[in-house]
Structures are given as structure tokens and as C-alpha cells.
Amino acid sequence: MKLSDDRVNHLSHAIADALAADERVEFLEVWDKVRLRVKRSIVQVLRHDEEMERRAEAKVRSLRRGVHEGSPEWDVLRRQFYREEIERLRALR
């Protein structure tokens, strides 16, 4: 999933604000440093997601039967291979 920098900034503000409002959470750094760490985490997750998507699409392209991009079969296989990439990532953790 691709998100604009503005959307990522908005999400990082919302998450940092929610954490700051939670009385169970105590910041050990200033709010903006926490927000920037949240933003970096979001960007990292999005990069991992894009990489898994690229791997899934590469697997579909590598099939001998030549599945046409954009076809219903392409979509089904891409989602299947994407789920496999997620499971592979979970197994590594």
C-alpha cells in the first residue's frame, strides 16, 4: 500500500497524540522525537509491504503458463503469493 508523505505525517501525529493522551504511557523523550520514531516505523512497514508485493508479482510473472497481468487469475495468484510472503515473514520472527 502506498501512502503520501502527508498521510504518513498525519498518521504519526494521530498515533503520537493517542499515546500522549494515554495515562499508562510515559514518554521518555519529547513528543516530536516519539512522533518521528512512529513515522519511521510506518515507513518501514510500508517498505516491507511493497517488497512483499513485488515478490508476489514476480512469482506470478515467473509462472510458465503466462498469466496475463490484470486478469482475475493474476489477482488471485498475486493475493495467494502475497499471503505466502506474509506467512514467510511471520515464520522468520
N, C-alpha and C positions, 0 to 999 in steps of 0.2 A: 504494500500500500504506500502510495506517495502522499506526503503532506507538505504543504508550503511551509516556508520558514515562519510566516506569520501564524499559521495554525499550531506549529510546534511551540512557538513562544507563548501563544495563548494557553495551550495545554500545560506547559511548565509553570506558568503563573497560577493557573487554577489548582494544580496539584500542590504547589508550594503553599498557596493560601490555605488550602484544606488542611495541610499538615500543621501549619502555624495555628489554625483555629482549634485543633485537637489538643485538649489539655493533657493527654497522655504522651504527647510528643514534645521533646525539648530540643531546640536547635543548638548545636554546639558551634555553629558558625552563623554568620549573618545571613539573613533571608535570601539575599541575591546570590550568594555562593551556593546555597541549597538549591535555589531555582536553576542555576546553571548546571549543577550536577544532575538534576532531574531532566533538563533539556538534553544533556549529553546521553543520558540513559535512553531517552525516547529515540534520539537519532541512531544510537547503536542498535536498538531493537528494529527500527525501520530498515537499517542496512542489512541486518541478518535476514529479515523478511524478504527483501529484494534479492538477496543471494539465493535463498531457498526457491524463490520464484524462477530465477534464471536457471537453476539446476533442474527444476521440474520441466521447464520448457525445453531445455537441452535434451532431456531424456525423451520427450515426445518427438523431437526432431530426429533423434537417432534411431527411431524405430524403422525397420526395413519396409514396412508396408506403406510408408509415406502418408501419414495423416496430414490433412490439409489444415493449416492454421486458421482458426476461427470457426471450424466446423464443430458440431455438437460432440463428436468423438474426441476432438482436440481438447475441448473444455473438460470433458470427463477425465481424460487421461492426465491432463495438467493438474487438476484438483487431486487426483489419486496420487500422483508423484509428489505433489506438494505436501500432502498428508504424510507420505513416507519420509520426506525430508524433516518434517516436524518431529516425527517419531524417532528418527535417527539422532536428531539434536537432543531430544529428551534422554535417549539412551546414553549419550556422552556425558550428561550431567549427573 
